[in-house]
């Protein structure tokens, strides 16, 4: 990830370093920050993070590409090699140092910050809110890009805030308790939105109440007296309300009817109503909100509709059982009586609940009238079985391995012309490859 920056080395060392900066430190101006040596430009600050490989292994490459400074973990094996290098900023933990610098940067400015999280719909809600504010304010609104919603991405989003920024829309994701609290404290939101509470990442929690508690952490860093917007019928509302009250946050239940507009499905309308009410409460005119709804463009990989012999819905960026069912509702509404074909890849991070939740998805697909069900991956066998059990002898259901892209596409091509084909699955399943291959075949 990469962001523009404008700090001297002394300031960065004072904010992030494990030792007081030396007054005689080089007078170096840092113009950008990145955690990838491939993105380093002259004047960059390089942040070596641990991933598949230790980022410290790439410090030399970063310096060759023009990095003016780099974080160096205290007591790391590389510390001996770079001992005495005036470009090194010694830190306890490069990841926490990145967060500390982002927090320092955010505190220099005074935009309205709205944080968004949720089991499903957080990216769509973020896009809706950002597009509303951008229609009203143009470049004075910044928002999370791509999937930069974690402990690395949120700091880079905060670096985009500048003196002209009036609004920052910050998406926050998580899969463990404590993550949202950390991100909230970095961003210091004025308002928050929880789009939904579902089964996403349930592997790491004992119940939906545990998931709700983790989502409610969004209030940990919020301004006292700020509003937390939640759907009217959100599950585990008591858990959210208790945490909000403890942190001095007011909670606002939003019903889809609070901001009525024509929409394809109830989930889309719920997401839009949350975004609309948050925007309205912060001075955005009704006509701007309505115009944005009519011209809304979903993020890549989320309900992207491609028409040809079939109507293909590429919703393959990510998935869990709740979002899958919501997508089925949207596909049925779009189909207007034509056959709906589901191509679902495994849901990840379901843990001991995996069999039950995959089966529930297949059963719901059959109950809602899905014409054909394709299960892709090992766990989707449970969904296929449940679909067949409810549908009976007339069931048309197939199971494929993830590697069988061409076989899946060839089978799909035999579906009736005009069918609506919904493609969805967890990120690891790369379902967009199936969508792309099918789209290419239909011209």
Secondary structure by P-SEA (a helix, b strand, c coil): cbbbbbccaaaaaaacccccccccccccccccccccccccccbbbbbbbbcccccccaaaaaaaacccbbbbcccccccccccccccbbbbccaaaaaaaaaaaaaaacccbbbbbbcccaaaaaaaaaaaaaaaaccccccccccccccaaaaaaaaaaccccccbbbbbbbbcccaaaaaaaaaacccbbbbcccccccccccccaaaaaaaaacccccccccbbbbbcccccaaaaaaaaaaaabbbbbbbcccccccccccaaaaaaaaaaaaaaaaacccaaaaaaaaaacccccccccccccccccccccccccaaaaaaaaaaaaaaacccbbbbbcccccccccaaaaaaaaaaaaaaaacccbbbbccccaaaaaaaaaaaaccccbbbbbcccaaaaaaaaaaaccccbbbbbbbcccccaaaaaaaaaaaac
